[in-house]
Amino acid sequence: MRVVEIVERKRDGAKLSAGEIDRIVLGYAKGEVPDYQMAAFLMAVVWRGMDDEETAQLTDAMVRSGERLDLSRFGRVVDKHSTGGIGDKVTLVVAPLVAACGAPVAKMSGRGLGITGGTLDKLESFRGYRVDLTTRELLAQLERIGIVVTGQTKELAPADGLMYALRDQTGTVPAIPLIASSIMSKKIAAGAHAVVLDVKVGAGAFMRTLARAKELARLMVAIGKAHGLEVTAELTAMDAPLGRAVGNALEAAEAIATLRGEGPSDLREVALAAGAEMLFYARRARTRAAGRALLEAAIADGGGLAKLRALVAAQGGDATMVDDPSRLPRARRVEELRAERAAYVARLDAAGIGLASVRLGAGREKKGDPIDHATGVVLRAKVGDRVAKGQVYAEVHRDDAPGDAEALDLVRRAFSWKSERVARPKLVLGRLTSSR
């Protein structure tokens, strides 16, 4: 069957066979299917969806487009993945902490999608950090220091790597079958034995409602279980940014502060919850509570920070930036936004802050755009905080880009105020595991 016929069948709502999915996915990986046909196929999936069987077949085709690693010689290897949010720098905190507690961590991360930031972009704030490790380099580093955080290698799920980049530029990111297959194909191909998923819910996430987030979580857990992985999906709130920093170097600095025991409480809590689950699956802790205690000890004794330093150095980055975050990229100017009256922060629109960050240059407007690692937003007040008249509630770190004025306006409009006390929002909204 011609590729255009497969596109037309999905456009018209038909269920595709495994052979049809193979034809378009494996053909795209080989360069036989052009971008414009794959873009049309992706849009058809956005509009018409895929059932569980089709999604499982799509995931399997992505895995079979390349190698599947065997990491059994390293013991129980664990991985963690977030579906993407604003200010989400959890990997920079939890991966070193878990590795410091003796569990090997092998993670393939991505770049920013839409208004959400990418782990690789944040790690590249450390001058020289390499995100293009080969499979051989990945394995050697995992054996040497017990942690790897790199980009998707050319050998592992290459079809997904190509599709992932195309989705960001064709308006085809927020489709549950595409998100689930993309995430799980990387996890399966990378060889981890267990995966902890952080499924974001809210205005700053691809899943805006709890119902859709639960559906995505259910599907990913099912895919992982079918491929022999243990999987937990945590549903966490993303109506407001996570932590206070939004922007690559700013988030790297906040991750370092968290590893020193000085970070914001919401970031710390999400990292500890994910890390405890990872240590439990890695058989490094008999209970999740025991895992959490190990992580807290790794913060207190500096083990997590030392492992981040080792990670950055191993991948060619300037590890002195871990010890002295002031050496990370810094914007030309910092503009302070001050409260016009005393009030409580009633709402903080994550999407508005994320878009402001993109306008400042911290994200990409289109595929291949360079990013400015120094720019972004620091939130000096979060939902539930009381701000006095004239007090700084946000800092905008900018480098005199064309979008600065719009960014400033977006940050101002992201804050909603009330004169009465406001309850702080719930952070963890639910949990699904492969064992239930």
URVEN-V928998 format. One line per field, one symbol per residue. ss: DSSP state (H for helix, E for strand, - for the rest). psi: psi as a letter, one per 20 degrees, with the letter a starting at -180 (. if undefined). burial: + if it has 16 or more other ideal C-beta (glycine too) atoms within 10 Angstrom, else -. Layout:
ss = ???
psi = ???
burial = ???
This chain:
ss = --HHHHHHHHH------HHHHHHHHHHHH-----HHHHHHHHHHHHHH---HHHHHHHHHHHHH--E----HHH---EEEEE-------HHHHHHHHHHH----EEEEE---E--E--HHHHH-----------HHHHHHHHHHH-EEEEE----E-HHHHHHHHHHHH------HHHHHHHHHHHHHHH---EEEEEEEE--------HHHHHHHHHHHHHHHHH---EEEEEEEE-------EE-HHHHHHHHHHHH-----HHHHHHHHHHHHHHHHH------HHHHHHHHHHHHH--HHHHHHHHHHHH-----HHHH-HHH-----EEEEEE----EEEEEE-HHHHHHHHHHH---------------EEEE------EE----EEEEEEE-----HHHHHHHHHHHEEEE---------EEEEEE---
psi = pqghhgghghhjjqpqrhhgggghghhghijhprghhhgggghhgghiaqrhgggghggggggiibroqojhiibopqrqqqipapjnkhhighghgghhjjppoopprrrqpciqqqhghghihopippjlqrgghggghghgijpporrpqhhplhgggghghhhhjjkkgmpghggghgghhggghijqhqpppooqpahjrhohqhghghggggghggggghjjqpppopoqpkhqqpbhpoqfhhhghhgghhhijjrqhgggggghgghhgghghikiphrhghgghgghhhghjjhgghhgghggghkjrnihhghniiiqppqhqopppqpirprqohqoohgggghggghiiirphrpiqqqoihrappoiprpiqppqpiqpiqpooqklrhjgghggghggihpqqqhqqpqqqqgpirpqqii.
burial = --+--++-++-----+---++++++++++---+---++++++++++-+-+---++++++++++++++-+-+--+-+++++++++++++++++++++++++++++++++++++++++++++++++++--+-+-+-+-+++-++--+++++++++-++++++++++++++++-+++++++++++++++++++++++++++++++++++++---+++-+++++++++--+-+++++++++++++++++++++++++++++++---++-+++-+++++++++++++-++--+--++++++-++---+++++++++++++-+++-++--+--++++-----+-+---++++++++++++++++++++++------+++++++++++++-+-+-----+++++++-+-++--++-++--++-+----+--+-+-+--+++--
